[in-house]
């Protein structure tokens, strides 16, 4: 399954991201800042959710969307 998390770099976002990665989900995280670590099962996008350009870059088929932004 594929999970899209807005606000993935915050405290709650990191916890939820780790939860889904540990369940072997593919996690796509979105935040306004870059992250330093690279992880298997995780892809990070930098952007502002108020800009439609961000949504053009995101995967189109997602099973779960979580908004923490």
C-alpha positions in Angstrom: 0.0 0.0 0.0 1.0 3.6 -0.6 0.7 6.4 2.0 1.0 10.1 1.4 1.8 12.2 4.5 1.7 16.0 4.5 3.8 17.3 7.4 6.1 14.3 7.5 9.1 16.1 8.9 7.4 17.2 12.2 7.4 15.1 15.4 4.0 13.5 14.7 4.8 13.0 11.0 8.0 11.2 11.9 6.2 8.8 14.2 3.5 8.0 11.7 6.1 7.7 8.9 8.1 5.2 10.9 4.9 3.2 11.7 4.0 2.8 8.1 7.6 2.0 6.9 7.8 -0.7 9.6 4.6 -2.2 8.2 6.3 -2.3 4.7 4.1 0.4 3.2 5.6 2.8 0.6 5.5 6.2 2.2 5.6 9.5 0.4 6.3 12.4 2.7 5.7 16.1 2.0 7.1 19.0 4.0 8.4 22.5 3.4 11.9 21.5 4.5 14.4 18.9 3.4 15.2 15.8 5.4 18.7 14.5 5.9 18.1 10.8 6.0 17.3 8.5 3.2 15.3 5.4 4.0 14.1 2.3 2.1 10.3 2.6 1.5 10.3 6.4 1.8 10.4 9.2 -0.7 10.4 12.8 0.3 8.9 15.8 -1.6 9.5 19.5 -0.7 6.7 21.9 -1.3 3.9 24.0 0.0 0.4 22.4 -0.1 -1.1 25.7 -1.2 0.7 25.5 -4.5 -0.7 23.2 -7.2 2.8 22.6 -8.7 3.4 20.3 -5.7 0.5 18.0 -6.6 1.8 17.6 -10.2 5.0 15.9 -8.8 3.2 13.6 -6.3 2.2 10.0 -7.2 -1.3 9.7 -8.5 -2.3 6.3 -7.0 -2.3 6.6 -3.2 -4.2 4.4 -0.7 -4.0 6.6 2.4 -3.6 10.3 2.8 -2.7 11.9 6.1 -2.6 15.7 6.5 -0.5 16.9 9.5 0.4 20.2 7.8 
